[in-house]
Amino acid sequence: MPKIVDHEARRLELADAVGRVIVRDGVNEVSIRSVAAEAGWSSGALRHYFSTRAELLAFACEQVVERVTTRITDLRHSGTIQQAVRAALLETMPVDARRHAEAAIAFAFLTLGLSDPRLAEVQRTHFDGMYGLCLQLIESLETEGLLAPHTASTELLARRLHAVVDGLSIQRLAGHLTPESMIDQLDAYLAEISLGAGGRP
């Protein structure tokens, strides 16, 4: 009886190998050969799933976005709206080894997208998704009357929140912030834009 191969599982295995190469050696070292070696495959076997480096990189980033999105969707909270907002944002930030690896993969596309239209499309999807999350969180605070007094639109506030989260994440990836200091800075910004339990900033 022929062996049944789970092709999607094998593609996900390769995406994980891409992540390990990026975290350990940097995105410039990602190639068909290096990822195949990392996964314990031959280059020829890998090419049955991804014919180019760009396809391989794009799939790896898409898997990161999908995993993070699923985790955020599955979050269940019994605390305050502010705590739920904080928890959702922290799922996207490099606060531990797993999320550090995911952020490293996602932000690797900042430069890759400048020279490759396929990877630029992945980068836009990542950024659009993150902005969409920030807008959803800002709107939830506004709906509950928990935004501090402001004159900016919710769209502009979401852009600012997105910039803060990405900026802190990049500084953490570059080693300029510890996970603890990154979280402290996020908490300080969220405290600025939201009201406390007593209706005060």
C-alpha positions as CSV (number, residue, x, y, z in Angstrom):
1,M,0.0,0.0,0.0
2,P,1.5,3.4,-1.0
3,K,2.6,5.7,1.8
4,I,0.2,8.6,2.3
5,V,2.1,11.9,2.5
6,D,0.6,14.9,4.3
7,H,1.8,17.6,1.9
8,E,0.5,20.5,4.0
9,A,2.3,19.1,7.1
10,R,5.5,18.9,5.0
11,R,5.1,22.5,3.8
12,L,4.7,23.6,7.4
13,E,7.8,21.7,8.4
14,L,9.7,23.6,5.8
15,A,8.3,26.9,7.0
16,D,9.5,26.1,10.5
17,A,13.0,25.4,9.1
18,V,13.0,28.8,7.4
19,G,12.3,30.4,10.7
20,R,15.1,28.6,12.4
21,V,17.6,29.6,9.7
22,I,16.4,33.3,9.9
23,V,16.7,33.4,13.7
24,R,20.1,31.6,13.8
25,D,21.9,32.9,10.7
26,G,19.9,35.9,9.3
27,V,17.5,36.2,6.4
28,N,20.4,36.5,3.9
29,E,21.3,32.9,4.6
30,V,17.9,31.5,3.6
31,S,18.2,29.5,0.4
32,I,16.8,26.3,-1.0
33,R,19.9,24.5,0.1
34,S,20.2,25.9,3.6
35,V,16.5,25.3,4.4
36,A,16.6,21.8,2.9
37,A,19.7,21.0,5.1
38,E,17.9,22.5,8.2
39,A,14.9,20.3,7.6
40,G,16.9,17.2,6.8
41,W,15.7,17.2,3.2
42,S,17.4,17.1,-0.2
43,S,17.2,20.3,-2.3
44,G,15.4,18.3,-4.9
45,A,12.7,17.2,-2.5
46,L,12.2,20.7,-1.3
47,R,11.7,22.0,-4.8
48,H,8.7,19.7,-5.1
49,Y,7.0,22.1,-2.7
50,F,8.7,25.5,-3.4
51,S,10.4,26.2,-6.7
52,T,12.0,29.5,-5.6
53,R,13.5,31.1,-2.5
54,A,10.8,33.8,-2.7
55,E,8.0,31.3,-2.6
56,L,9.6,29.6,0.5
57,L,10.0,32.9,2.3
58,A,6.5,34.1,1.5
59,F,5.0,30.9,2.8
60,A,7.0,31.1,6.0
61,C,5.9,34.7,6.7
62,E,2.3,33.9,5.9
63,Q,2.4,31.0,8.4
64,V,3.6,33.4,11.1
65,V,0.8,35.8,10.4
66,E,-1.7,33.0,10.5
67,R,-0.4,31.5,13.8
68,V,-0.4,34.9,15.5
69,T,-3.9,35.7,14.2
70,T,-5.2,32.4,15.5
71,R,-3.8,32.9,18.9
72,I,-5.3,36.4,19.2
73,T,-8.7,35.1,18.0
74,D,-8.6,32.3,20.5
75,L,-7.8,34.6,23.5
76,R,-10.4,34.5,26.3
77,H,-10.4,37.1,29.0
78,S,-12.4,37.7,32.1
79,G,-10.5,40.9,32.9
80,T,-10.9,44.5,31.7
81,I,-11.0,45.7,28.1
82,Q,-7.6,47.3,28.6
83,Q,-6.1,44.0,29.7
84,A,-7.6,42.3,26.6
85,V,-6.1,45.0,24.4
86,R,-2.7,44.5,26.1
87,A,-2.8,40.8,25.7
88,A,-3.7,40.9,22.0
89,L,-0.8,43.3,21.3
90,L,1.7,41.2,23.2
91,E,0.9,38.2,21.0
92,T,2.5,40.2,18.2
93,M,5.6,41.3,20.0
94,P,8.9,39.5,20.8
95,V,8.4,39.0,24.5
96,D,9.6,35.4,24.6
97,A,11.6,33.0,22.4
98,R,8.6,31.8,20.3
99,R,7.3,35.4,19.6
100,H,10.9,36.7,19.1
101,A,11.3,34.1,16.3
102,E,8.0,35.1,14.7
103,A,8.8,38.8,14.8
104,A,12.2,38.2,13.3
105,I,10.6,36.4,10.4
106,A,7.9,39.0,9.9
107,F,10.3,42.0,10.0
108,A,12.8,40.4,7.7
109,F,10.4,41.3,5.0
110,L,11.0,45.0,5.5
111,T,14.1,44.9,3.3
112,L,13.2,41.8,1.2
113,G,10.0,43.5,0.0
114,L,12.0,46.4,-1.5
115,S,13.4,44.2,-4.3
116,D,10.8,41.5,-4.8
117,P,7.2,42.2,-5.7
118,R,6.0,38.8,-4.3
119,L,7.6,39.5,-0.9
120,A,6.4,43.1,-1.0
121,E,2.9,41.7,-1.2
122,V,3.5,39.6,1.9
123,Q,4.9,42.6,3.7
124,R,1.8,44.6,2.9
125,T,-0.5,41.8,4.1
126,H,1.4,41.7,7.4
127,F,1.3,45.5,7.9
128,D,-2.4,45.7,6.8
129,G,-3.3,42.9,9.3
130,M,-1.4,44.6,12.1
131,Y,-3.1,48.0,11.4
132,G,-6.5,46.2,11.3
133,L,-5.8,44.7,14.7
134,C,-4.8,48.1,16.1
135,L,-7.9,49.7,14.6
136,Q,-10.2,47.0,16.1
137,L,-8.6,47.5,19.5
138,I,-8.9,51.3,19.4
139,E,-12.5,51.0,18.4
140,S,-13.3,48.6,21.2
141,L,-11.8,51.1,23.7
142,E,-13.9,53.9,22.2
143,T,-17.1,51.8,22.1
144,E,-16.7,51.2,25.9
145,G,-15.9,54.8,26.6
146,L,-12.3,54.0,27.6
147,L,-10.3,56.2,25.3
148,A,-8.7,59.2,27.0
149,P,-9.9,62.6,25.6
150,H,-8.6,63.1,22.1
151,T,-9.2,65.0,18.9
152,A,-7.7,62.5,16.5
153,S,-9.7,60.0,14.5
154,T,-9.8,56.4,15.5
155,E,-7.9,55.6,12.2
156,L,-5.1,58.0,13.2
157,L,-5.0,56.6,16.8
158,A,-4.7,53.1,15.3
159,R,-1.8,54.2,13.1
160,R,0.0,55.6,16.1
161,L,-0.6,52.5,18.1
162,H,0.7,50.4,15.2
163,A,3.8,52.6,15.0
164,V,4.4,52.2,18.8
165,V,4.1,48.4,18.7
166,D,6.3,48.0,15.6
167,G,8.8,50.4,16.9
168,L,9.2,48.7,20.2
169,S,9.3,45.3,18.5
170,I,12.1,46.4,16.2
171,Q,14.1,47.9,19.1
172,R,13.7,44.6,21.0
173,L,14.9,42.6,17.9
174,A,17.9,44.9,17.6
175,G,18.8,44.4,21.3
176,H,18.1,47.9,22.4
177,L,15.3,46.9,24.7
178,T,14.8,44.0,27.1
179,P,11.5,42.2,26.9
180,E,10.6,43.8,30.3
181,S,11.5,47.3,29.2
182,M,9.6,46.8,25.9
183,I,6.5,45.7,27.9
184,D,6.9,48.7,30.3
185,Q,6.9,51.1,27.3
186,L,3.8,49.5,25.8
187,D,2.0,49.7,29.2
188,A,3.0,53.4,29.5
189,Y,1.6,54.2,26.1
190,L,-1.6,52.3,26.7
191,A,-2.0,54.2,30.0
192,E,-1.7,57.5,28.0
193,I,-4.5,56.7,25.6
194,S,-7.0,54.9,27.8
195,L,-9.0,55.7,30.9
196,G,-8.7,53.9,34.2
197,A,-11.4,52.2,36.2
198,G,-12.5,55.5,37.7
199,G,-12.8,57.2,34.3
200,R,-9.5,58.9,34.6
201,P,-6.4,58.6,32.4
